[in-house]
Structure formats: structure tokens, C-alpha cells
Amino acid sequence: VIRFINEAGARLTGWTAGEAVGRRLADCCVFRREGTAELIELPLPGAGEAAGVFPPHAQLVTRSGGMVLVEGCTAALRRADGAPMGMVLVLRDVSERARLEAEMVRASKLESLGLLAGGIAHDFNNLLTIVMGNVTLARIDSQASSSLMRWLGGAEKGVLGPRDLPTHVFIFAKGGSRGGTTCIFR
């Protein structure tokens, strides 16, 4: 039975002190594993332990049905003679920290993708330069037939078409856009 809930606990759970006091803890504090919604039992301290610690990724179900990512522990309260007289539950909202950590992982992945895209773009530009150089040299050859010249002109246009593709890949990998529009691949 809940005997006291502080203001932070009331904000976190959605239960005011007047509503929570006198209720069973299980009525006001339901814990689930993030991602699976599996129920988590309250971690009670074992014999000789000072505290029971919540497993990672524990979510508190608030009174309104929302979920708050928490970390916390329980500690036994004992009388002077060592007999148990209750328990203290300490919770901390770690939702913002988890969001920031996820954002850092996302940024790291985007950075890695950007480096990969930059390397691919560099290699692709090198290949296009070689092809374009050879096509241009073949067109300069005055002995080439007119049909060959047409084909070389078409090849030259074909090489010039995808020259912006590495830039698009690089901008996409960085998570941005150019000129206020999203990059679209042809």
C-alpha cells in the first residue's frame, strides 16, 4: 500500500498524492519492457542486498495510459531490529536521454553513410572523367565516320547526364537537400 508519493512521483505517474495514498503500488505503477510490452515485476531487494534495480528499457505506464522510459530501484525499509516495514521506490524519467542517444546513433550512421557516399562519388567521377576523356579524344579524330561521330556524341551526352548523381548521393547521405527540394534520382 502506498503511504507517500512526492511531487515528482505524482508528475511522473499521473497520480496525485491524494489519489495514490492508500492504493496498492501495482494499481499506480505498472512497468513494461520497451518494445515488447512484457510486464516487468517490481525488482525487490534480495536477502543481503541494499536495492533491487530495474532492468534496462523499463517503461512506466502512466495513469493516462502513456509510457515513460524510466530507470530506478527499490530499497527495503527496516525497523531498528532489522524487521521489514516497507519499501522505497525511486524512479527517474530517462526519456529525453534515450531520445538524445538515439539521435546521436542516427547522426553517427548518417555520417558513416556520408563518408561512404563521398568515396563512391569520388570513384564514380573518376570513371566518368576517363570515359569522357576517351569519347572526346575519339571525336577529335578527324578520320572518324559521321555515324561514329553521332554515336560518340550520344555517348558524350550519356556521360554528362549522370555527372550530378554523386552530388545527389552525397547530399542524400548527409540527410539534407539542395535548393529547398529533396534530391530525386532519375
N, C-alpha and C positions, 0 to 999 in steps of 0.2 A: 504494500500500500504506500502511495506517495505521501510523504509528510511535509515536503518543502520542494518548491521549484523556484529558482531565481529568475530574474527578468530575461536574461539571455536564453535560458532554457524555455521560457514561455514564448519568446520570439521564434526560436528555432522549431519548436514543436507545434505552435499554433494554439496551445492550451494555456489559458491564464492560470495563475496560481489558485484562484477560487474554484476553477473548473477541474484542475488536476488533483489537488489535495484530496485525499480520501479514495481516489480511484486506484485500481491496480496499475502497475507500471506497464504491463502488457496492453492495457487499454489506450495508453497515451503514447507509447513508444514502440513502434513496430519497425524492425530492421530487415532490410532485404539486401541481397548481393547485387551490385550493379551489373546490368547486362542480362542476368538470368532471372531476377526477381525471386530467387530462392530465399526463403526465410532464414534469418540468422538469429540464433538464440543468444540471449544476453550472456556475454562472457563473464562468468563468475570466477573470482579468485579461488584457486585450489588450496589445499592444505599447505601451509607454509609460504604461500605466495602473497605478495603485497597487493597485486592488482590483476584483473583479467583484462586483456587487451582485445579490442575489436579487430576482426580480420580486415585486410585492405579492401577497398571498394565497397564499404558498407554504406547503405543509404537508409536514412530515416524517413519513414512515411509520415508526413505532417498531417495535422488534423483535417486539412482541406484536401488531402489525397496527393499532394505534391511530394516530390522526392528531393532530399537534400543529402549530398555526399558528406559523410562525417567520418571522423576518426575519434576514438575515445577509449575509455577504460572504466572499469568498475573497481571499487575498493570496499572491502568489508569494514564495517564499523563494529568495534568490540567494546565491551564494558571493561572496567578496570581488572576484573577477574579473568578476562580473555573470552568470555562468552559472547557469541554474536548478538548484535542488537539491530543490525540493519546494513544498508549498503549505500554507497555514494556512486552516482553515475555522472561521469564528466564527458561531455561531447564538445566537439569543435567542428564548425562548418568549414569544410575544405573545398567547396565547390569552385570558388574563384581560383584557388591554387591549381586545382585539377584542370580548369579551363586554360590557365596560362601555360601549364606544362604541355597540354595537347597542342596549343598554338605554337609553342617552341618546337615540338616534334614536327608539326606541319611545315614550319618555316625551314627547318633543317632539311626535310625531304625536298622542298621546293628548291633550296639552294643546291642540293646534290643534283637534282634534275636539271637545273640551270647550267651547272658545270658540264654535265653530260651533253646537253643540247649545244653548248658552246663548242665542245670538241667535235661533235657531229657536224655542226655548221661550218667549222673551220675545214674539216676534211672534205665536205661537200663542195665548198667554194674552191678548194684546190683542184678537185676533179673537174668542176665546170671551167676553170681557167685553162686547164690542159686541153679539154675538148674545144673550147672556144678558140684557143690559140691555133690549134691544128686546122680547124674549119677555116679560120681567117687566112692562114697560110695557103690552104688549098684554093681559096677563092682568088688569091693574089696571082696564082699561077695562070698566066695568060693563055696557056695551051689547053686549058680545061674546056670541054664542050659546053654548049649553052644549057643542055639538060642537066649536066653535072653541076653547073653554076646554080641552077634553080634548086637542085637538091641541097647543095651546100648553103644556099640562102635560107631554105627551110630549116636545115639543121641549126644554123646560127640563131634563127628566131626561136627554135625549140630550146636551145641552151639559155637564151636570155630570159625566157618565160619563168623558169623556176629559180632565178637568181635571188629573189627575195624570200624564198622558202626558209633558208637558215635563219633569217631575221625573225620571221614569224614564229618558228620553233623556239628560238631563244626567248622572245617576248612572252610566249605562252608558258614556257617553263618557269619564267620568273613570276608568273601569276599576274601579269599586267596586260595592258592593252596599249595600242598606239593610236593617237589621234582621237581618243574617246570612244573607239569602237573595238569590239572584240576581234581578235585575229581569226580569220576564216581561211581554211585551207581549200585550195581548188582541187 
